[in-house]
Amino acid sequence: MMLLVADDHADTREILVRLLKRDGYEASAVATGIEAIEFLRANKPLLVILDHSMPGMDGLEVLALMKKNPATANVPVIMYSAIEGALREQALEAGAAAFVLKASLDWSLLRAEIMRLAGPGQKPATTGQEQAPAKRQKRSG
């Protein structure tokens, strides 16, 4: 259940990979669109989280190449960007399965889209609360 994070900001890549691994996913990360294409030539991730603004090749260009390649055409892509407006429409029209605004790194929103598109990770997500044990029935007698 490998996911790919493509983002030119090292801090964002590190945070996303850490959160994905915590939720039971295998995650790899690349810093440029060109690295994303190279990664996709050798691997078929379950999902790609794709930043729009990257040097060399932006996220829309990566998405277009993914959709043209039969090996990656069906891999869902979440476009993840600090830019909204027309980019949301462009990304969805180009074949992105979802668009999430990067501004506040809203993990709950991004996580919901990941779970919708890729399903749960290999281990249950941690919520910080443990389930209460089932109540035992009292025996009479």
C-alpha positions in Angstrom: 0.0 0.0 0.0 2.6 2.5 -1.1 1.7 6.2 -1.5 3.9 8.8 -3.2 4.3 12.4 -1.9 5.7 14.8 -4.5 6.4 18.2 -3.0 9.4 20.6 -3.3 9.2 21.6 0.4 11.3 19.2 2.5 9.3 20.0 5.7 6.0 19.2 4.0 7.4 15.9 2.6 8.7 14.9 6.0 5.5 15.7 7.8 3.3 13.9 5.2 5.4 10.8 5.1 5.5 10.6 8.9 1.7 11.0 9.1 1.1 8.4 6.4 3.4 5.9 8.1 1.7 6.5 11.4 -1.6 5.6 9.7 -0.1 2.4 8.3 0.8 3.3 4.8 4.2 2.8 3.1 5.2 6.2 1.8 7.9 7.5 -0.5 8.7 11.1 -1.3 10.2 13.1 -4.1 11.1 16.7 -4.5 10.4 17.5 -8.1 7.9 16.6 -10.9 10.7 15.0 -12.9 11.6 12.8 -9.8 7.9 11.9 -9.6 7.8 10.7 -13.2 11.0 8.7 -12.7 9.5 7.1 -9.6 6.3 6.3 -11.4 8.3 4.5 -14.2 9.6 2.0 -11.7 6.7 1.8 -9.2 2.9 1.9 -9.2 1.7 3.6 -6.0 -1.8 3.2 -4.6 -2.1 7.0 -4.6 -0.1 10.1 -5.4 -0.2 13.3 -3.3 1.0 15.9 -5.8 2.0 19.5 -5.1 1.3 21.9 -7.9 4.3 24.3 -7.7 7.5 22.4 -8.2 10.6 23.3 -10.1 11.2 21.9 -13.6 7.7 20.3 -14.0 4.7 21.4 -12.1 2.0 19.1 -10.8 -0.4 19.6 -13.7 2.3 18.5 -16.1 3.0 15.4 -14.0 -0.7 14.7 -13.8 -1.0 15.0 -17.6 1.9 12.5 -18.2 0.4 10.1 -15.6 -3.0 10.1 -17.4 -1.4 9.5 -20.8 0.5 6.5 -19.5 -1.6 3.3 -19.3 0.5 2.1 -16.4 -0.4 5.1 -14.2 -3.6 6.4 -15.8 -5.8 4.9 -13.1 -3.6 5.9 -10.1 -5.7 8.4 -8.1 -4.0 11.8 -7.6 -4.7 14.3 -4.9 -3.5 17.7 -6.0 -2.2 19.4 -3.0 -1.5 23.1 -3.4 -1.3 26.5 -1.7 -2.9 28.0 -4.8 -6.6 27.7 -5.2 -9.0 29.4 -7.6 -8.7 28.2 -11.2 -6.1 25.6 -10.3 -8.8 23.5 -8.5 -10.9 23.3 -11.6 -7.8 22.7 -13.8 -6.6 19.9 -11.6 -10.0 18.2 -11.5 -10.5 18.6 -15.3 -7.0 17.1 -15.9 -8.0 14.0 -13.9 -7.1 14.6 -10.3 -9.4 12.7 -8.0 -9.4 15.4 -5.4 -7.9 18.9 -4.6 -6.9 19.8 -1.1 -5.7 23.3 -0.2 -2.3 23.2 1.4 -2.4 26.5 3.3 -2.9 25.1 6.8 -1.7 21.5 6.3 -5.2 20.3 7.4 -4.3 16.6 8.0 -7.9 15.6 8.8 -9.1 16.8 5.4 -6.2 15.3 3.5 -6.5 12.1 5.5 -10.2 11.8 4.7 -9.4 12.1 0.9 -6.6 9.5 1.3 -8.9 7.1 3.0 -11.7 7.7 0.5 -9.3 7.0 -2.5 -6.8 4.5 -1.1 -8.7 2.9 1.8 -7.2 2.5 5.3 -3.6 1.8 6.0 -2.3 -1.6 7.0 -2.8 -0.9 10.7 -5.7 1.1 12.2 -5.1 4.8 12.6 -4.4 6.0 16.0 -6.9 8.3 17.6 -5.3 8.9 20.9 -8.1 7.1 22.6 -8.2 3.4 23.3 -11.4 1.5 23.0 -13.1 0.8 26.3 -13.3 -2.9 27.1 -16.7 -4.5 26.8 -18.7 -4.5 30.0 -19.0 -7.8 31.7 -22.3 -9.1 32.8 -22.7 -9.8 36.5 -23.4 -13.4 37.4 -26.0 -14.1 40.0 -25.7 -16.9 42.4 
